[in-house]
Amino acid sequence: MAQTPLQDGATEENIPAPTERVSGSTTRPVVFVHTNAKQRLGARISAHSLKLTSARPETFDVRLLNIEDFPDLLAAKGRSFLRDGHERAWDPNDLQSFTPLRFAVPDVMGHEGRAVVIDPDVFAVGDVADLLDWDMGAHPLWCRERPGHNGSAGYLASSVMLLDCARLPDWDFAAQLDALWSGRLDYVAWIELGWVDRAEVGLLPPEWNDFDRLTPSTRMLHTTKRRTQPWKTGLPVDYTLRERGFGPIPASVVTPVVHWWTRNTARYRPHPDPNQERYIFALLADLLDTGGVTEAEIETEIARSNVRPDALRLVEQHRGAFWPAVVPPGAEDRQRASA
């Protein structure tokens, strides 16, 4: 397997496997970017952004958490589970098959130390070291609230979480998967943290998980609307839509039609904010310039339809366009030295 360069000399091959214990409190905190093959280039850009925009990159590690490192999830292909009350078959090749991995972090950390876990479409604009230093108080879990999303008044966004792993002894990933496969845990309730005691949850300011919004106050940009992810513009849609009815028409009728349309017609659209496209391709340009990825690897992702065909042209066009992020002085030299 080809090695994927990360920061501080790390590569995908020396990232601890999920069953290995990361010595949490005796080492630096860890920021995990959980991902799968379809989103891996985005995850590598995300990992690069975390170090590039930090004034204290030596105080934390960045690691990719890959679904391929969890054989139980790969072997579960076709297993039935509930998603918002509808029966689904598990597909490890789905665009978002990485999402369960966020709940494996305390196990991976040996239930010690602090960790942040983010989606592969989340990109640092501010300094994640500030989040790792957060005063967590009585709450072992911090995330953003998103009232009204998906019809939930108290929706919690688990796509960016700050975790005190020592205070999450009940987070047992194998047990959670067993509950999912047995139908005792609905996927939506799992992802939306409906199973967590709300008293344990602290609420982050929205800027730490800024949904498709990029301003000078943004700390973490989350390009959460899959249809407009900037690196996929123009490609055929390759994700599974959530089952919903349409007015009086039940989901059992609507869903097959929508899935046919998705497979045969739907395409990723341009992001409505060109600044977000510029920022992400500026990050990719810097990752390329510092040796974290090669042109050949980008071309491979283009051939696999994981990245838009004009990606390399956009790299050249947007190199250095980091606004509104403030890249610390010497960051580029530091990145090159560690590549």
C-alpha positions as CSV (number, residue, x, y, z in Angstrom):
1,M,0.0,0.0,0.0
2,A,1.3,3.4,-0.9
3,Q,2.2,5.6,2.1
4,T,0.2,8.8,2.7
5,P,2.4,11.5,4.1
6,L,1.0,13.4,7.1
7,Q,2.6,15.8,9.4
8,D,5.5,15.3,11.8
9,G,6.8,12.4,9.8
10,A,3.6,10.3,10.2
11,T,2.2,8.2,7.4
12,E,-1.0,6.2,7.1
13,E,1.1,3.0,7.7
14,N,2.3,4.1,11.1
15,I,-1.0,5.4,12.4
16,P,-2.0,3.1,15.3
17,A,-4.5,0.4,14.3
18,P,-7.9,0.8,16.0
19,T,-7.2,-2.0,18.4
20,E,-3.9,-0.4,19.5
21,R,-3.8,1.8,22.6
22,V,-2.7,5.4,22.2
23,S,-1.2,6.6,25.4
24,G,-3.4,9.6,25.8
25,S,-2.5,11.6,28.9
26,T,1.2,10.9,28.6
27,T,1.5,12.2,25.1
28,R,0.1,15.0,23.0
29,P,-3.6,15.2,22.3
30,V,-4.8,13.8,19.0
31,V,-7.0,15.3,16.2
32,F,-8.6,12.4,14.3
33,V,-9.9,12.9,10.7
34,H,-12.2,9.9,10.1
35,T,-12.5,8.8,6.5
36,N,-12.9,6.2,3.7
37,A,-11.3,5.8,0.3
38,K,-13.8,8.1,-1.4
39,Q,-13.0,10.9,1.0
40,R,-9.3,10.3,1.6
41,L,-7.9,13.2,-0.4
42,G,-10.3,15.5,1.4
43,A,-9.1,14.0,4.7
44,R,-5.5,14.6,3.8
45,I,-6.3,18.2,3.0
46,S,-8.1,18.5,6.3
47,A,-5.2,17.0,8.2
48,H,-2.8,19.5,6.5
49,S,-5.0,22.4,7.4
50,L,-4.9,21.6,11.1
51,K,-1.1,21.9,11.2
52,L,-0.8,24.8,8.7
53,T,-3.2,27.1,10.6
54,S,-1.8,26.4,14.1
55,A,0.7,28.5,15.9
56,R,1.4,25.5,18.1
57,P,1.5,22.5,15.8
58,E,4.0,20.7,18.0
59,T,1.4,20.4,20.8
60,F,-0.9,17.8,19.1
61,D,-0.9,15.0,16.6
62,V,-3.1,14.5,13.6
63,R,-4.1,11.0,12.5
64,L,-6.4,9.6,9.9
65,L,-8.9,7.0,11.1
66,N,-9.7,4.8,8.1
67,I,-12.7,2.5,7.7
68,E,-10.3,0.0,6.1
69,D,-8.7,-0.4,9.5
70,F,-11.9,-1.7,11.0
71,P,-12.5,-5.2,9.5
72,D,-15.8,-5.7,11.4
73,L,-17.3,-2.7,9.5
74,L,-16.0,-4.0,6.1
75,A,-17.3,-7.5,6.8
76,A,-20.7,-6.2,7.8
77,K,-21.5,-5.4,4.1
78,G,-25.2,-6.0,3.5
79,R,-26.2,-6.2,7.2
80,S,-29.5,-4.6,8.0
81,F,-29.8,-1.6,10.3
82,L,-32.3,1.2,11.0
83,R,-31.8,4.7,9.7
84,D,-34.6,7.1,10.9
85,G,-36.9,4.0,11.3
86,H,-36.2,2.8,7.7
87,E,-34.4,-0.5,7.1
88,R,-31.1,-0.1,5.3
89,A,-28.3,-2.4,4.2
90,W,-24.8,-1.4,5.4
91,D,-22.5,-0.4,2.5
92,P,-18.9,0.2,3.5
93,N,-18.4,1.8,0.1
94,D,-21.0,4.5,0.7
95,L,-19.6,8.1,0.7
96,Q,-20.3,8.5,4.4
97,S,-19.4,5.0,5.6
98,F,-16.8,6.5,7.9
99,T,-19.3,8.2,10.2
100,P,-19.4,5.4,12.8
101,L,-15.7,5.7,13.4
102,R,-16.2,8.9,15.4
103,F,-17.5,6.8,18.2
104,A,-14.4,4.6,18.2
105,V,-12.1,7.4,19.3
106,P,-12.2,6.7,23.1
107,D,-11.3,3.1,22.4
108,V,-8.5,4.0,20.1
109,M,-7.2,6.4,22.7
110,G,-7.3,3.7,25.4
111,H,-9.9,5.9,27.2
112,E,-7.1,8.4,28.1
113,G,-6.4,11.9,27.1
114,R,-8.1,14.5,25.0
115,A,-9.1,14.1,21.3
116,V,-10.9,16.0,18.6
117,V,-12.6,14.1,15.9
118,I,-13.8,15.7,12.6
119,D,-15.3,14.8,9.3
120,P,-13.0,14.7,6.2
121,D,-14.9,17.7,4.8
122,V,-14.0,19.9,7.8
123,F,-11.0,22.3,7.3
124,A,-9.2,24.3,10.0
125,V,-9.3,28.0,9.6
126,G,-8.4,28.9,13.2
127,D,-6.0,27.2,15.5
128,V,-7.3,23.8,16.7
129,A,-4.8,23.9,19.6
130,D,-7.2,26.5,21.2
131,L,-10.0,23.8,21.0
132,L,-7.7,21.2,22.6
133,D,-7.0,23.6,25.4
134,W,-10.7,24.2,26.0
135,D,-12.0,24.4,29.6
136,M,-14.2,21.3,29.4
137,G,-15.5,21.7,33.0
138,A,-18.1,19.1,33.9
139,H,-18.7,18.0,30.3
140,P,-16.6,15.2,28.8
141,L,-18.1,15.9,25.3
142,W,-18.3,19.2,23.5
143,C,-20.0,19.8,20.1
144,R,-22.2,22.2,18.3
145,E,-25.9,22.4,18.6
146,R,-27.9,22.9,15.4
147,P,-31.6,23.5,16.4
148,G,-34.1,22.5,13.8
149,H,-31.8,20.5,11.5
150,N,-33.5,17.3,10.2
151,G,-36.6,18.4,12.2
152,S,-34.8,18.0,15.5
153,A,-35.2,20.9,18.0
154,G,-32.1,19.8,20.0
155,Y,-29.9,18.4,17.1
156,L,-26.3,17.8,18.2
157,A,-23.7,17.8,15.4
158,S,-21.2,15.0,16.1
159,S,-19.2,15.9,13.0
160,V,-16.8,18.0,15.2
161,M,-16.4,16.7,18.8
162,L,-14.0,17.5,21.6
163,L,-13.7,14.4,23.8
164,D,-12.2,13.8,27.2
165,C,-11.7,10.1,26.6
166,A,-11.0,9.2,30.3
167,R,-14.4,10.4,31.2
168,L,-16.2,8.3,28.5
169,P,-15.8,4.8,29.9
170,D,-19.2,3.7,28.5
171,W,-18.2,4.5,24.9
172,D,-17.6,0.9,23.7
173,F,-17.5,0.8,19.9
174,A,-18.1,-2.9,19.6
175,A,-21.1,-2.7,21.8
176,Q,-22.5,0.2,19.9
177,L,-22.1,-1.7,16.6
178,D,-23.9,-4.7,18.1
179,A,-26.8,-2.4,19.1
180,L,-26.9,-1.0,15.6
181,W,-27.0,-4.4,13.8
182,S,-29.6,-5.7,16.3
183,G,-32.0,-2.8,15.7
184,R,-31.7,-1.5,19.3
185,L,-29.9,1.7,18.1
186,D,-31.1,3.7,15.2
187,Y,-28.3,5.1,13.1
188,V,-29.8,8.7,13.2
189,A,-30.1,8.6,17.0
190,W,-26.5,7.3,17.1
191,I,-25.1,10.1,14.9
192,E,-27.2,12.8,16.5
193,L,-26.1,11.7,20.0
194,G,-29.6,10.9,21.0
195,W,-28.2,8.1,23.3
196,V,-25.9,10.5,25.3
197,D,-26.9,12.1,28.6
198,R,-27.3,15.8,27.6
199,A,-25.9,16.8,31.0
200,E,-22.5,15.4,29.7
201,V,-22.6,17.7,26.6
202,G,-21.1,21.1,26.4
203,L,-22.0,23.3,23.5
204,L,-19.3,24.8,21.3
205,P,-19.7,28.2,19.6
206,P,-20.9,27.7,16.0
207,E,-17.6,28.9,14.6
208,W,-16.0,25.6,15.6
209,N,-18.3,23.7,13.2
210,D,-19.3,26.4,10.7
211,F,-21.7,24.8,8.2
212,D,-20.9,26.0,4.7
213,R,-20.1,29.4,6.1
214,L,-16.6,31.1,5.8
215,T,-16.0,34.4,7.6
216,P,-13.1,35.9,9.6
217,S,-14.7,34.4,12.8
218,T,-14.8,30.8,11.4
219,R,-12.5,28.4,13.2
220,M,-13.5,25.2,11.4
221,L,-15.1,25.3,8.0
222,H,-17.5,22.3,7.4
223,T,-18.6,21.9,3.8
224,T,-21.4,19.8,5.0
225,K,-23.8,20.0,2.1
226,R,-22.6,17.0,0.1
227,R,-24.2,18.2,-3.1
228,T,-21.9,21.2,-3.2
229,Q,-18.6,19.9,-1.9
230,P,-16.1,22.0,-3.9
231,W,-13.7,19.2,-4.9
232,K,-16.5,17.2,-6.5
233,T,-18.3,19.8,-8.7
234,G,-19.7,18.3,-11.9
235,L,-19.2,14.6,-10.9
236,P,-22.1,12.1,-10.6
237,V,-23.6,12.0,-7.1
238,D,-22.3,8.9,-5.3
239,Y,-24.0,9.0,-2.0
240,T,-27.2,7.4,-0.6
241,L,-30.0,9.8,0.0
242,R,-31.9,9.8,3.2
243,E,-35.4,8.2,2.9
244,R,-38.2,10.6,3.2
245,G,-41.8,10.9,2.0
246,F,-43.0,13.8,-0.2
247,G,-46.1,15.3,1.3
248,P,-48.8,12.5,1.4
249,I,-46.6,10.2,-0.8
250,P,-44.8,7.7,1.6
251,A,-41.1,7.1,1.5
252,S,-41.6,3.6,0.2
253,V,-42.8,5.1,-3.1
254,V,-40.5,8.1,-3.2
255,T,-37.2,6.5,-2.3
256,P,-36.9,4.1,-5.4
257,V,-37.6,7.0,-7.7
258,V,-35.1,9.3,-6.0
259,H,-32.4,6.5,-6.0
260,W,-32.9,6.0,-9.7
261,W,-32.6,9.7,-10.4
262,T,-29.4,9.9,-8.2
263,R,-27.7,7.0,-10.0
264,N,-28.6,8.2,-13.5
265,T,-28.9,12.0,-13.5
266,A,-27.8,13.8,-10.4
267,R,-24.5,15.8,-10.4
268,Y,-22.6,17.7,-7.8
269,R,-23.2,21.4,-8.0
270,P,-20.8,24.4,-7.6
271,H,-20.5,25.6,-4.1
272,P,-22.5,28.9,-3.7
273,D,-19.5,30.6,-2.0
274,P,-16.5,30.8,-4.3
275,N,-14.3,31.7,-1.3
276,Q,-14.7,28.2,0.1
277,E,-13.7,26.6,-3.2
278,R,-10.6,28.9,-3.3
279,Y,-9.7,28.1,0.3
280,I,-9.8,24.3,-0.2
281,F,-7.8,24.4,-3.4
282,A,-5.3,26.7,-1.8
283,L,-4.9,24.1,1.0
284,L,-4.5,21.4,-1.7
285,A,-1.9,23.5,-3.4
286,D,0.1,23.8,-0.2
287,L,-0.2,20.1,0.5
288,L,1.2,19.4,-3.0
289,D,4.0,22.0,-2.6
290,T,5.1,20.5,0.7
291,G,5.2,16.9,-0.6
292,G,2.1,15.7,1.3
293,V,0.5,14.6,-2.0
294,T,1.7,14.1,-5.6
295,E,0.2,15.2,-8.8
296,A,0.0,11.5,-9.7
297,E,-2.1,10.8,-6.6
298,I,-4.5,13.6,-7.5
299,E,-4.8,12.3,-11.0
300,T,-5.6,8.8,-9.6
301,E,-8.4,10.3,-7.5
302,I,-9.7,12.2,-10.6
303,A,-9.7,8.9,-12.5
304,R,-11.7,7.3,-9.7
305,S,-14.3,10.1,-9.8
306,N,-13.4,11.1,-6.3
307,V,-12.1,14.5,-7.3
308,R,-13.3,16.9,-10.1
309,P,-11.4,16.7,-13.4
310,D,-10.1,20.3,-13.3
311,A,-8.6,19.9,-9.8
312,L,-5.0,20.6,-10.9
313,R,-6.0,23.7,-12.8
314,L,-7.7,25.0,-9.7
315,V,-4.7,24.2,-7.6
316,E,-2.6,26.5,-9.8
317,Q,-5.4,29.2,-9.9
318,H,-5.9,29.4,-6.1
319,R,-2.4,28.7,-4.7
320,G,-1.9,31.0,-1.6
321,A,-5.6,32.1,-1.4
322,F,-5.9,31.3,2.3
323,W,-8.3,34.1,3.3
324,P,-9.7,34.3,6.0
325,A,-7.2,31.9,7.6
326,V,-4.1,33.4,9.1
327,V,-1.2,31.1,8.3
328,P,1.5,31.6,11.1
329,P,4.8,33.0,9.9
330,G,7.1,30.2,8.8
331,A,4.3,27.7,8.5
332,E,5.2,26.8,4.9
333,D,8.8,26.2,5.8
334,R,7.8,24.1,8.8
335,Q,5.5,22.0,6.6
336,R,8.2,21.5,4.0
337,A,10.7,20.5,6.6
338,S,8.4,17.8,8.0
339,A,7.3,16.4,4.6
